[in-house]
Amino acid sequence: MSSTEDYSGPLSGPLNKRPGKRSLRFNLPEKEEQYVELTLDVRENSVTVHSVRANADDIGCSDDKLEEDPELLLLAKGLEKKSSFGSSMVRNASTKFRQVGNQLKRLASLSKKPPPDRFDRTKSAAAHALKGLKFISKTDGSAGWAAVEKRFDEITASNGGALPRSRFGECIGMKDSKEFAGQLFDALARKRNIQGDSICKAEVKEFWDQISNQSFDARLQTFFDMVDKDADGRITEEEVKEIISLSASANKLSNIQKQAEEYAALIMEELDPDNLGYIKVHNLEMLLLQAPAQPVRVGESQNLSKMLSQKLKPTYDENPVRRCYRCTKYFLSDNWQRVWVMALWIGVMCGLFAYKYIQYRRRAAFVVMGHCVCMAKGAAETLKLNMALILLPVCRNTITWLRNKTKLGVAVPFDDNLNFHKVIAAAIAIGVGIHAITHLACDFPRLLHAGGDYELMEPYFGKQPKSYWFFVKSVEGVTGIIMIVLMTIAFTLAMTWFRREKLKLPKPLKKLTGFNAFWYSHHLFVIVYSLLIVHGIFLYLTKEWYKKTTWMYLAIPVSLYACERLTRALRSSIKAVSILKVAVYPGNVLALHVSKPQGFSYKSGQYMFVNCAAVSPFEWHPFSITSAPGDNYLSVHIRTLGDWTLQLRTVFSEVCQQPNNGMSGLLRADCVQGQNPDFPRVLIDGPYGAPAQDYKKYEVVLLVGLGIGATPMISILKDIVNNIRAMEEEEENVGLENGNGWVSPPPKRKDSFKTRRAYFYWVTREQGSFDWFKGIMNDVAEQDHNHVIELHNYCTSVYEEGDARSALIAMLQSLNHAKCGVDIVSGTRVKSHFAKPNWRTVYKRITLDHPSSRVGVFYCGPPALTKELHQLASDFTHKTNTKFDFHKENF
């Protein structure tokens, strides 16, 4: 009697198993020998011997008598094995019994875990997984060969048409994953018995055809071959560990790379329950097809989704009038607050310019200097207005008070205060240009060559000047030129190229870029405003004091701004805050927990200024508050992006120590009883209003944070949980009667809280970033009993779901989350997503889930994503019955 380890037919893979009866037929050698007939009961987790009897032919029994229990006959294909020793091998009955038993046990082990009905490829999870495990995108198949061939020719132009293994990834489009591409090269070469580290174009074409094959079975086999380095059809735990390290390296997941051995053991535990020491391709297939997929909308929801997609398709109206009308209507609907403010401002400027132009058109100076003097004086009047207005958007205490205490926020776009500040600065630059050029290039030369008409100007200028130097050396000339120079310096260093250090200057000029240069150069305006008042007093053509109106324009704004700065100085210096905890996290993020000053009342989403004298006694930098209003401390998370933050991190790192086991942060220091580290002195100033503080006005909010931009959103998440808990307690108290039998009404909440649903999307490119708010994310997940908050973490360093480079990471993520409830990427209870979110899908889903609702969209992060999110909010607002209000905070 013989059996085999190779089996085919219905048992070729786990997907084709059927529950029910199974039979097992063994091919017997032709040589006559005695054998017995076994009847076994094969169940999901056991093999039971039902009966053992002699061969029916030997004892002369009929077929009917042999079928003692037809329900126990096993239905499966035979396990065939060709004996290498031929028919000469003779075994006794007990040996054959053991062989059969071992083979059947192995057969039964395939049915142990999981149940057979989970392997149906038509199931949604399996169908989702079948789209994965791609080495290239679907559109790169045969169409992509031309690009591969072109790269091959460029790479091999100098070495005789042989592509080295080290450049295989570059050739096929995996330039950023050289190690992964190298292992793929080895697997494909092993399959074809190719020796050496280089291949020709024909072999590259053959490799390309295999990795671009869209068949799931072909992709699965290719991936299996990558892991199976000795090509024996089995994957050992060591090989699993190596591919985990490789996948983690390709996706820049250093934490997973360090724990590769632990995760390899997890996979083997799941796929090798019998401790055989290896897994086969069907085990890998089982793991892939059981990966959880996103829920698929069915029925009415699916129809609504299709209708919405159809409705959102861009439409082109051939009628230019209707097209222009629609665009104008949408623009005004989205920007009416900005429009009326800008229209009022421009209207006032035009009125002042026209007033001065007409006034000097009627004066004697027009006879000598013509329209030049009218232009100069008109521009000067707008400059007075704008030099006064430009201070108002940076009066933060005033704006915060107006935002919190008045209803002006309905009509005034306080969120755009800095944008308005920049627009006014541009208008000042234009006004200075017109005023200076017309005076220097037109008015002064005309006065020098005025001839007989100059006597009209003698009351203002005295005797006719002989040289241009007369005008330059005067008080008006000197103050004007100094102001232009100082304003040019401040304007230039405030530009994004300099402030964001995007301009690469030689090392000696490096200090002209960065926030410090912007900060100090802006304080030159103290000198500019002083000179402006002097310049406005010593006017050539105006002698009466009440007509010298410069000081009148500036009096109130300058006084208000001076009070603002004085308030900040007094409020922050009365008492320095005590530092409670410091932690330095991966990604160069410093977390500071400080004591909460008495009377410091703030809202989630607001920010405060931080000063550290050990770094610079004069510099104040704004940071979002990450603690919630209900906390008894204040916290900020500071990303090292410039000189000041780098020095701050260095100063605090010196008093920190390595964390104890189980505590997050690379370096940390806690102020506990009996221990008081020598922390640097820190001052704070605030709080100040920000766009995100208005989230409570919406029943549904979409919170989006990029990198460190998640800081205001973290505070909001904690505040939502705290508010919901407080509301639940109030509702419980309503049902409690007091001693007089009167039911006490719930106390009125100081601020109306409308939020009933929140979606949080945090997108970061580094795995270590999740350590910043790991504790907070876990707390929110645990305390949100009513599932009000939906958390989504995205790690963009990981290749998108379905890519072969992230396939093993996805498997590990599903296994570990199911077993331990912890995500392997973020280290939190929140399961992470790979690559970038599809923001259109995000908006679409919220629209379907919340029809006829007004959704507040709050974004904090770099400006790159602002345009897309704003445009989507506008599109969905105009084309659906769900309205999206977009608010942004860039840094």
C-alpha positions in Angstrom: 0.0 0.0 0.0 1.4 3.4 -0.9 0.4 7.0 -0.6 1.8 10.4 -1.7 2.3 14.0 -0.5 1.2 15.4 -3.8 -2.5 15.8 -4.2 -4.6 17.4 -6.9 -8.2 17.8 -8.1 -10.7 19.2 -5.5 -7.9 19.3 -2.9 -5.5 21.4 -4.9 -6.1 24.5 -2.7 -8.1 25.6 0.2 -10.6 27.5 -1.9 -12.1 24.4 -3.5 -12.8 22.4 -0.3 -16.4 21.3 0.2 -17.9 20.3 3.5 -19.5 16.9 3.7 -18.3 13.3 2.9 -14.9 12.6 1.7 -13.3 9.4 0.3 -9.7 8.6 -0.1 -8.4 6.0 -2.6 -4.9 4.7 -2.5 -3.4 3.1 -5.6 -2.0 -0.3 -4.6 0.9 -2.0 -6.2 0.1 -4.7 -8.7 2.1 -7.2 -6.7 -0.3 -9.3 -4.8 -0.2 -8.8 -1.1 -2.5 -8.7 1.8 -4.0 -5.5 3.0 -6.9 -4.3 5.2 -9.8 -2.0 4.5 -10.2 1.1 6.8 -13.3 3.2 7.4 -12.6 6.5 8.9 -14.7 9.5 10.1 -13.0 12.7 8.9 -14.3 15.8 10.6 -13.1 19.4 10.8 -10.8 18.9 13.7 -10.2 15.1 14.0 -9.8 11.8 12.2 -11.5 8.8 13.8 -11.1 5.1 12.8 -14.6 3.7 12.4 -13.7 0.2 11.4 -10.7 -2.0 10.3 -11.4 -5.2 8.4 -9.8 -7.6 5.9 -10.0 -7.1 2.2 -13.4 -8.0 0.8 -12.0 -9.9 -2.1 -10.1 -12.1 0.2 -13.1 -13.1 2.3 -15.6 -13.2 -0.5 -17.9 -10.5 0.7 -20.2 -8.6 -1.7 -20.1 -4.9 -2.2 -23.3 -4.4 -0.3 -21.8 -5.9 2.8 -18.8 -3.7 2.5 -20.8 -0.6 2.8 -21.3 -0.8 6.5 -21.8 2.9 6.9 -22.0 4.8 3.6 -22.1 8.2 5.4 -18.6 7.6 6.6 -17.1 7.1 3.1 -14.5 9.8 2.4 -15.0 11.9 -0.8 -11.6 13.1 -2.0 -9.1 12.3 -4.7 -6.4 9.8 -4.1 -3.1 10.7 -2.7 -0.6 9.1 -5.1 3.0 8.5 -4.5 5.4 6.7 -6.8 7.6 4.6 -4.7 11.3 5.1 -5.5 12.0 1.6 -4.5 9.5 0.0 -6.9 7.4 -3.0 -6.1 10.2 -4.6 -4.1 9.1 -2.6 -1.0 7.0 -4.7 1.3 5.4 -3.4 4.4 3.3 -5.1 7.0 -0.3 -4.0 7.7 0.5 -1.9 10.8 3.1 0.1 9.0 0.6 0.8 6.2 -2.0 1.8 8.7 0.3 4.4 10.2 1.1 5.8 6.7 -2.5 6.2 5.9 -3.3 7.7 9.2 -0.5 10.3 8.9 -1.6 11.3 5.4 -5.2 11.6 6.5 -4.3 13.7 9.5 -2.4 16.1 7.2 -5.5 16.2 4.9 -7.7 17.0 7.9 -5.4 19.7 9.1 -6.2 21.7 6.0 -9.8 21.9 7.2 -9.1 22.9 10.7 -8.8 26.7 10.3 -10.7 28.5 9.1 -14.1 27.0 8.1 -14.4 26.1 4.4 -17.1 28.6 3.7 -14.7 31.4 4.3 -12.7 30.6 1.1 -15.4 31.5 -1.4 -13.8 33.9 -3.8 -17.2 35.5 -4.5 -17.4 36.9 -1.0 -16.8 40.7 -0.6 -13.6 40.3 1.4 -12.1 37.8 -1.0 -13.1 39.9 -4.0 -11.4 42.9 -2.5 -8.3 40.9 -1.8 -8.2 39.5 -5.3 -7.5 43.0 -6.5 -4.5 43.2 -4.4 -0.9 41.9 -4.4 0.0 43.9 -7.5 3.6 44.5 -8.4 2.7 47.2 -10.8 -0.5 49.2 -11.4 -3.2 47.8 -13.6 -2.6 50.4 -16.3 1.1 49.5 -16.5 0.7 46.0 -18.1 1.5 45.6 -21.8 1.1 49.3 -22.3 4.0 49.9 -19.8 6.5 47.7 -21.6 7.5 50.6 -24.0 8.6 52.7 -21.0 10.4 49.7 -19.5 12.2 49.0 -22.8 13.2 52.6 -23.1 14.7 52.6 -19.5 16.4 49.3 -20.3 18.1 50.8 -23.4 19.3 53.8 -21.4 20.6 51.7 -18.5 22.4 49.1 -20.7 23.7 51.5 -23.4 27.3 51.2 -22.0 27.5 47.6 -20.9 26.5 45.5 -23.9 22.7 45.1 -23.3 22.9 43.4 -19.9 20.7 44.7 -17.1 22.4 44.3 -13.7 20.3 43.1 -10.7 21.1 46.3 -8.8 19.2 48.4 -11.4 16.3 46.0 -12.0 14.1 48.1 -9.8 14.9 51.3 -11.7 14.1 49.6 -15.0 10.7 48.3 -14.0 9.6 51.4 -12.1 10.5 50.4 -8.5 13.3 52.9 -8.1 12.3 53.7 -4.5 12.3 49.9 -3.5 15.6 48.6 -4.7 15.8 45.8 -2.0 12.3 44.6 -2.8 13.0 44.7 -6.5 16.2 42.7 -5.9 14.3 40.0 -4.2 11.7 39.9 -7.0 14.6 39.6 -9.5 16.0 36.6 -7.5 12.6 34.9 -7.4 12.0 35.3 -11.1 15.5 34.1 -11.9 15.3 31.0 -9.7 12.1 30.0 -11.4 13.9 30.1 -14.8 17.2 28.7 -13.6 19.0 31.9 -14.6 22.4 32.2 -13.1 24.3 35.4 -12.6 23.4 39.0 -11.7 22.4 40.3 -15.1 19.7 39.6 -17.7 19.2 40.5 -21.3 16.2 42.3 -22.8 14.3 39.1 -23.7 14.6 37.9 -20.1 13.4 41.3 -18.9 10.4 41.0 -21.2 9.7 37.6 -19.8 10.0 39.0 -16.2 7.8 41.9 -17.1 5.1 39.7 -18.5 4.9 37.7 -15.3 4.8 40.6 -12.8 2.3 42.5 -15.0 0.0 39.4 -15.1 -3.3 40.5 -13.7 -4.3 36.9 -12.6 -4.4 36.7 -8.8 -3.0 33.1 -8.8 0.0 34.3 -10.9 0.6 37.2 -8.6 0.3 34.9 -5.5 2.8 32.4 -6.9 5.3 35.2 -7.7 5.0 36.6 -4.2 5.3 33.1 -2.7 8.4 32.5 -4.8 9.9 35.7 -3.4 9.6 34.4 0.1 10.5 30.8 -0.7 14.2 31.4 -1.3 15.3 27.7 -1.4 12.5 26.9 -3.9 11.3 23.8 -2.0 7.6 24.9 -2.1 7.6 25.6 1.6 8.1 28.8 3.6 9.8 28.5 6.9 9.6 31.0 9.8 13.0 32.3 9.0 12.0 33.1 5.5 8.8 34.8 6.8 11.0 36.9 9.1 13.2 38.0 6.2 10.3 39.1 4.0 8.7 41.0 6.9 12.0 42.9 7.3 12.2 43.5 3.6 8.5 44.8 3.4 9.0 47.0 6.5 12.2 48.5 5.0 10.4 49.2 1.7 7.6 50.9 3.5 9.9 52.8 6.0 8.4 51.1 9.0 11.3 50.8 11.4 9.3 49.6 14.3 8.0 46.6 12.4 11.4 45.9 11.2 12.7 45.6 14.8 9.8 43.2 15.7 10.1 41.0 12.6 10.8 37.9 14.6 7.7 38.4 16.8 5.5 39.0 13.7 6.9 36.0 11.9 5.9 33.8 14.9 2.4 35.3 14.7 2.0 34.3 11.1 3.3 30.8 11.7 0.9 30.5 14.6 -2.0 31.4 12.4 -1.1 29.4 9.3 0.8 26.5 10.8 -1.4 25.3 13.7 0.1 21.8 13.5 3.6 23.1 14.1 4.9 21.5 10.8 7.5 24.2 10.7 6.4 25.5 7.3 3.5 26.9 5.3 2.5 26.4 1.6 1.1 28.6 -1.0 -2.6 27.7 -0.2 -1.9 28.9 3.4 -0.7 32.2 2.1 -3.8 32.4 -0.2 -6.0 31.8 2.8 -4.5 34.6 4.8 -4.8 37.0 1.8 -8.4 36.2 1.1 -9.5 36.6 4.7 -8.2 40.1 5.0 -11.0 42.4 6.0 -12.2 44.8 3.3 -14.1 48.0 3.5 -17.8 47.5 3.8 -19.5 47.5 0.4 -22.7 49.5 0.0 -25.6 47.5 -1.3 -29.1 48.2 -2.4 -30.4 51.7 -2.0 -27.1 53.0 -0.6 -25.3 51.8 -3.7 -27.8 53.4 -6.0 -27.5 56.6 -4.1 -23.8 56.5 -4.5 -24.1 56.0 -8.2 -26.6 58.8 -8.5 -24.3 61.1 -6.5 -21.3 60.2 -8.7 -23.4 61.1 -11.8 -24.5 64.3 -10.3 -20.9 65.4 -9.4 -19.6 64.9 -12.9 -18.4 68.3 -14.3 -20.8 69.8 -16.7 -20.0 72.2 -19.5 -22.5 74.8 -20.5 -22.0 76.0 -24.0 -23.8 79.3 -23.3 -21.1 81.7 -22.1 -23.7 83.9 -20.3 -25.2 81.1 -18.3 -21.7 79.7 -17.6 -20.5 83.0 -16.3 -23.6 83.5 -14.2 -23.3 80.1 -12.6 -19.6 80.7 -11.8 -20.3 84.1 -10.4 -23.2 82.8 -8.3 -21.0 80.0 -6.8 -18.2 82.4 -6.1 -20.4 84.9 -4.3 -22.0 82.0 -2.4 -18.6 80.8 -1.1 -16.9 84.1 -0.6 -19.6 86.7 0.2 -17.9 87.7 3.5 -14.6 88.4 1.8 -16.3 90.1 -1.1 -18.1 92.8 0.9 -15.0 93.5 3.0 -12.8 93.8 0.0 -15.4 95.9 -1.9 -15.7 98.3 1.1 -11.9 98.6 1.4 -11.3 99.2 -2.3 -14.2 101.6 -2.4 -12.8 103.7 0.4 -9.3 103.7 -1.2 -10.7 104.8 -4.5 -12.8 107.6 -2.8 -9.7 108.9 -0.9 -7.6 108.8 -4.0 -10.2 110.6 -6.1 -10.7 113.2 -3.3 -7.0 114.1 -3.2 -6.6 114.0 -6.9 -9.4 116.5 -7.5 -8.3 118.7 -4.6 -4.8 119.1 -6.0 -6.1 119.4 -9.5 -7.6 122.8 -8.4 -4.4 124.0 -6.6 -1.5 126.1 -7.9 0.8 123.2 -7.7 -1.0 121.6 -10.6 0.2 124.4 -12.9 3.9 123.6 -12.2 3.8 119.8 -11.6 0.7 118.8 -13.5 -1.0 115.4 -12.9 2.1 114.0 -11.2 1.4 115.9 -8.0 -2.2 114.7 -8.1 -1.1 111.1 -8.4 1.5 111.4 -5.6 -1.0 113.0 -3.2 -3.8 110.5 -4.1 -1.4 107.6 -3.4 -0.3 109.2 -0.2 -3.8 109.4 1.1 -4.4 105.7 0.5 -1.0 105.0 2.2 -2.3 106.8 5.4 -5.4 104.6 5.4 -3.5 101.3 4.8 -0.7 102.0 7.3 -3.5 102.4 9.9 -5.5 99.3 8.7 -2.6 96.9 8.5 -2.2 96.9 12.3 -5.8 95.8 13.0 -5.6 92.2 11.6 -2.6 91.5 14.0 -4.4 92.8 17.1 -5.0 89.2 18.2 -6.5 89.9 21.6 -9.1 92.3 20.0 -10.0 89.8 17.3 -10.3 86.9 19.8 -12.6 89.0 21.9 -14.7 90.0 18.9 -14.9 86.4 17.8 -15.9 85.0 21.2 -18.1 87.8 22.5 -19.9 89.2 19.5 -21.9 88.0 16.5 -19.6 89.8 14.0 -18.1 86.5 13.0 -21.2 85.9 11.0 -20.4 88.7 8.6 -16.7 89.4 9.2 -14.2 86.7 8.0 -11.9 86.7 11.1 -10.2 83.6 9.8 -8.7 85.6 7.0 -7.0 88.2 9.2 -3.5 87.4 8.1 -4.5 87.2 4.4 -6.1 90.6 4.7 -2.8 91.8 6.4 -0.9 90.6 3.4 -3.3 92.2 0.9 -3.0 95.5 2.6 0.8 95.1 2.6 0.7 94.7 -1.2 -1.5 97.8 -1.5 1.1 99.7 0.6 3.9 98.6 -1.7 1.9 99.8 -4.7 1.1 103.1 -3.0 4.7 103.7 -2.0 5.8 103.0 -5.6 3.4 105.5 -7.1 4.1 108.2 -4.4 7.9 107.9 -4.6 8.2 107.5 -8.4 5.9 110.5 -9.2 7.8 112.7 -6.7 11.3 111.6 -7.6 10.9 111.2 -11.3 8.3 113.9 -12.1 7.6 116.5 -9.5 11.1 117.4 -8.4 12.5 117.6 -12.0 9.6 119.9 -13.0 10.3 122.2 -10.0 14.0 122.5 -11.0 12.9 123.5 -14.6 9.7 125.4 -13.8 10.8 128.8 -15.3 8.4 131.7 -14.7 5.7 129.5 -13.2 7.9 128.7 -10.2 6.9 131.8 -8.3 3.7 130.1 -7.6 5.7 127.6 -5.5 7.9 130.0 -3.6 5.6 130.1 -0.5 6.2 126.4 -0.2 9.8 125.8 -1.3 11.4 129.2 -1.1 13.8 130.2 -3.8 14.0 127.9 -6.7 16.4 125.1 -6.0 19.4 124.7 -8.2 20.1 120.9 -7.7 18.2 117.7 -7.1 20.1 117.3 -3.8 17.9 120.1 -2.3 14.9 117.7 -2.2 16.8 114.6 -1.2 18.5 116.2 1.9 15.3 117.7 3.3 13.4 116.1 6.2 10.8 114.9 3.8 13.4 113.4 1.5 15.5 111.7 4.2 12.5 110.2 6.1 10.9 109.1 2.8 14.1 107.3 1.6 14.8 105.6 5.0 11.2 104.4 5.1 11.4 102.9 1.7 14.6 101.0 2.5 13.3 99.6 5.8 10.0 98.6 4.2 11.8 96.9 1.4 13.8 94.8 3.8 10.8 93.9 5.9 8.7 93.1 2.8 11.4 91.0 1.2 12.2 88.9 4.3 8.5 88.3 4.9 8.1 86.6 1.5 7.5 82.8 1.5 10.8 82.1 -0.2 12.7 83.7 2.6 10.5 83.0 5.6 10.1 79.3 4.7 13.8 79.0 3.8 13.0 77.8 0.3 15.7 80.1 -1.1 19.1 78.5 -0.9 21.6 81.3 -0.1 25.4 81.1 0.5 26.3 80.3 4.1 27.3 83.9 5.0 23.8 85.0 3.9 21.9 82.0 5.5 20.7 84.1 8.4 18.7 86.2 6.1 16.2 83.4 5.7 13.9 81.7 8.2 11.4 82.8 10.8 14.0 84.8 12.9 14.9 87.1 10.0 11.1 87.6 9.4 10.4 88.3 13.1 13.2 90.8 13.7 12.8 92.6 10.4 9.1 93.1 11.0 10.0 95.1 14.1 11.7 97.7 11.9 8.2 99.1 11.5 8.5 100.7 14.8 11.0 103.0 13.2 8.9 103.2 10.0 5.8 104.5 11.9 7.9 107.0 13.8 9.4 108.3 10.5 6.0 108.3 8.9 4.6 110.7 11.5 7.6 113.0 11.1 7.3 112.8 7.3 3.6 113.8 7.6 4.4 116.8 9.7 7.1 118.3 7.4 5.0 118.6 4.3 6.0 120.9 1.5 2.6 121.8 0.2 0.6 121.8 3.5 1.2 124.2 6.3 -1.9 124.2 8.4 -1.7 121.6 11.3 -5.3 120.4 10.9 -4.6 119.5 7.3 -1.7 117.3 8.2 -3.8 114.2 8.8 -1.3 111.4 9.0 -1.3 111.3 12.8 -5.1 111.3 12.8 -5.2 108.1 10.7 -2.6 106.4 12.9 -3.7 107.5 16.4 -6.3 104.8 17.2 -4.7 101.8 15.4 -1.2 102.5 16.8 -2.7 103.0 20.3 -4.7 99.8 20.1 -1.7 97.8 18.9 0.6 99.3 21.6 -2.0 98.3 24.2 -2.0 94.8 22.7 1.7 94.4 23.1 1.7 95.9 26.6 -1.1 93.5 27.6 0.9 90.6 26.3 4.1 91.6 28.1 2.3 92.1 31.4 0.1 89.0 31.2 3.0 86.7 30.3 5.6 88.1 32.7 3.6 88.2 35.9 4.2 84.6 36.6 6.1 81.9 34.6 4.2 78.6 34.2 5.5 75.5 35.9 6.6 72.7 33.6 5.0 69.4 34.5 6.3 67.0 31.8 8.5 67.1 28.8 8.8 64.4 26.1 10.9 64.3 22.9 9.2 62.1 20.3 10.3 60.6 16.9 10.1 63.1 14.1 11.7 65.8 16.2 8.6 66.7 18.2 8.8 68.3 21.6 5.8 67.9 23.9 5.5 70.4 26.8 2.9 70.0 29.6 2.7 73.1 31.8 0.6 74.3 34.6 -2.6 76.1 33.8 -2.5 79.7 35.0 -5.5 80.9 37.1 -8.1 82.4 34.8 -6.7 80.9 31.7 -9.9 80.1 29.8 -9.7 78.8 26.2 -11.5 76.8 23.6 -10.4 73.7 21.7 -8.7 74.7 18.5 -7.2 77.9 19.9 -3.4 78.6 20.2 -1.0 80.4 22.5 2.4 82.0 22.2 5.4 80.4 23.9 8.6 82.1 25.0 11.8 80.6 26.4 14.4 83.0 27.6 17.1 80.3 27.5 16.7 80.4 23.7 15.7 84.0 23.1 14.2 86.5 25.5 12.5 88.4 22.7 11.0 85.8 20.4 7.4 84.5 20.9 6.1 81.7 18.7 2.5 80.5 18.3 1.5 76.8 18.8 -1.9 75.1 18.9 -3.1 73.9 22.3 -3.4 70.1 22.4 -5.0 69.8 25.8 -8.7 70.1 26.2 -10.4 72.9 28.2 -11.4 70.4 30.9 -7.8 69.4 31.6 -6.0 70.8 34.5 -2.9 71.5 32.5 -1.8 73.0 29.2 0.0 71.1 26.5 1.7 72.0 23.2 3.5 69.8 20.7 6.3 71.6 18.9 7.8 70.3 15.6 11.5 71.2 15.0 11.3 73.2 11.8 13.6 76.2 12.3 16.4 77.7 14.4 14.3 78.6 17.4 12.5 75.3 17.7 15.8 73.4 17.2 17.4 75.3 20.1 14.3 74.8 22.2 14.4 71.1 21.6 18.2 71.0 22.5 17.7 72.9 25.7 14.9 70.6 27.0 16.7 67.4 25.7 19.5 68.2 28.1 17.2 67.7 31.1 15.4 64.6 29.8 16.3 61.0 30.2 15.5 57.7 28.4 12.0 56.5 29.0 11.1 53.6 31.3 9.6 50.5 29.7 6.1 51.1 28.5 6.3 54.9 28.4 6.2 56.7 25.1 8.8 59.3 23.9 12.4 58.9 23.2 13.4 61.3 26.0 11.2 62.5 28.8 11.2 64.2 32.2 8.4 64.4 34.7 7.9 66.7 37.6 6.9 64.3 40.3 7.0 64.4 44.0 10.6 64.3 45.2 12.0 65.1 41.7 12.1 68.5 40.2 14.3 68.7 37.0 16.0 72.0 36.3 13.7 73.0 33.5 14.3 76.3 31.5 11.9 79.1 32.3 8.9 79.3 30.0 6.4 82.1 29.5 3.0 81.8 27.6 0.6 84.3 26.2 -2.9 83.6 25.1 -5.2 82.1 24.2 -5.9 83.4 20.7 -8.8 82.6 18.4 -8.4 80.2 15.5 -10.7 78.8 12.8 -11.0 75.4 14.5 -12.6 76.8 17.6 -16.0 77.1 15.8 -16.4 73.4 15.4 -19.2 73.3 18.1 -21.5 75.1 15.7 -21.8 72.0 13.5 -23.6 68.7 14.1 -21.2 67.0 11.8 -17.5 67.9 11.5 -14.7 66.7 9.3 -11.3 67.3 11.0 -8.2 66.9 8.8 -4.6 67.2 10.1 -1.4 66.8 8.1 1.6 65.9 10.2 1.9 68.2 13.1 -1.2 70.0 11.8 -3.2 67.4 13.9 -2.5 69.4 17.1 -5.7 71.5 17.2 -7.8 68.5 16.1 -6.5 66.4 19.1 -7.8 69.0 21.5 -11.1 69.0 19.7 -11.4 65.2 19.9 -10.8 65.3 23.6 -13.3 68.1 24.0 -16.0 66.3 22.1 -15.6 63.2 24.3 -15.7 65.4 27.5 -18.8 67.3 26.2 -20.7 64.2 25.3 -19.9 62.7 28.7 -21.1 65.8 30.4 -24.3 65.9 28.4 -25.0 62.3 29.3 -24.6 63.1 33.0 -26.9 66.0 32.6 -29.5 63.8 31.0 -29.2 61.3 33.8 -29.7 64.1 36.4 -32.9 65.2 34.7 -34.6 62.0 35.8 -33.6 62.4 39.4 -36.1 64.0 41.7 -35.1 66.2 44.7 -36.6 65.9 48.2 -39.7 68.1 47.2 -40.5 65.9 44.2 -39.5 68.5 41.7 -37.4 67.4 38.8 -34.4 69.8 38.4 -33.8 71.0 34.9 -30.4 70.5 33.4 -28.0 73.4 33.9 -27.5 75.6 30.9 -24.3 75.0 29.1 -22.2 78.1 28.7 -21.5 77.4 25.0 -23.9 75.6 22.7 -22.5 72.2 21.7 -24.2 70.8 18.6 -21.7 68.2 17.4 -23.1 64.7 17.1 -20.7 63.1 14.7 -17.0 63.7 14.0 -14.6 62.3 11.4 -10.9 62.7 12.0 -8.3 62.1 9.3 -4.7 62.3 10.3 -2.2 61.9 7.5 1.5 61.6 8.2 4.5 60.2 6.3 6.4 58.7 9.3 5.4 55.8 11.4 7.1 57.4 14.5 4.6 60.4 14.2 1.9 58.2 15.7 3.8 58.2 19.0 3.0 61.9 19.4 -0.7 61.3 20.4 -0.7 57.6 21.0 -2.1 57.9 24.5 -4.7 60.4 23.5 -5.9 58.3 20.5 -6.3 55.3 22.7 -8.2 57.3 25.4 -10.6 58.7 22.7 -11.2 55.2 21.3 -11.9 53.8 24.7 -14.1 56.6 26.1 -16.2 57.1 22.9 -18.9 54.6 23.9 -21.5 56.0 21.5 -19.1 55.9 18.5 -19.5 59.6 17.9 -15.9 59.9 16.6 -14.6 58.0 13.6 -10.8 57.9 13.6 -8.7 57.4 10.5 -4.9 57.3 10.5 -3.0 57.3 7.2 0.7 56.6 6.9 1.8 57.8 3.4 5.2 56.0 3.6 3.4 52.7 3.2 2.5 51.7 -0.4 -1.2 51.7 -1.1 -3.4 48.8 -0.2 -3.1 46.1 -3.0 0.5 46.8 -3.7 2.7 43.7 -3.3 5.2 45.8 -1.3 2.6 46.4 1.4 0.7 43.1 1.1 2.5 41.4 4.0 2.1 44.5 6.2 -1.6 44.4 5.6 -1.7 40.7 6.5 0.2 41.4 9.7 -2.0 44.3 10.5 -5.2 42.3 10.3 -3.8 39.4 12.3 -2.3 41.5 15.1 -5.4 43.8 15.3 -7.7 40.7 15.5 -5.5 39.1 18.2 -4.3 42.0 20.3 -6.5 44.9 19.3 -3.5 47.0 18.4 -2.4 48.4 15.1 1.1 47.4 14.1 1.7 50.7 12.2 0.4 53.3 14.7 0.7 51.3 17.8 -2.8 52.4 18.9 -6.2 50.8 18.9 -7.0 52.8 15.7 -6.3 50.7 12.6 -4.2 52.6 10.1 -4.7 53.0 6.3 -1.9 53.1 3.7 -0.9 55.8 1.3 -3.1 59.0 1.0 -6.8 59.2 1.4 -9.1 59.6 -1.5 -10.7 62.9 -0.4 -13.5 62.8 -3.0 -14.5 59.4 -1.5 -14.4 60.9 2.0 -16.7 63.8 1.1 -19.0 61.4 -0.9 -19.4 59.1 2.1 -20.2 61.9 4.5 -22.7 63.3 1.9 -24.5 59.9 1.8 -24.5 59.4 5.6 -25.6 63.0 6.4 -28.1 64.2 3.7 -29.5 67.8 4.2 -26.8 68.5 6.9 -24.3 71.3 7.2 -20.8 69.9 7.7 -17.9 71.9 9.2 -14.6 71.0 7.5 -11.5 72.1 9.5 -8.1 71.7 8.0 -4.7 72.4 9.6 -1.5 71.7 7.8 0.7 72.8 4.8 -1.1 74.9 2.1 -0.6 72.1 -0.5 -3.9 70.3 0.4 -6.0 73.4 1.0 -7.0 73.9 -2.6 -8.3 70.3 -3.1 -10.3 70.2 0.1 -11.8 73.6 -0.5 -12.7 72.8 -4.1 -14.4 69.5 -3.0 -16.3 71.3 -0.3 -17.5 73.8 -2.9 -18.5 71.1 -5.4 -20.4 69.0 -3.0 -22.1 72.1 -1.5 -23.4 73.3 -4.9 -24.4 69.9 -6.3 -25.8 68.1 -3.3 -28.1 68.9 -0.4 -25.3 68.5 2.1 -23.5 71.8 2.7 -19.8 71.9 3.6 -18.2 75.0 5.3 -14.5 75.0 4.8 -12.1 76.5 7.4 -8.3 76.3 7.1 -5.3 77.0 9.3 -2.0 76.9 7.4 1.5 77.0 8.9 
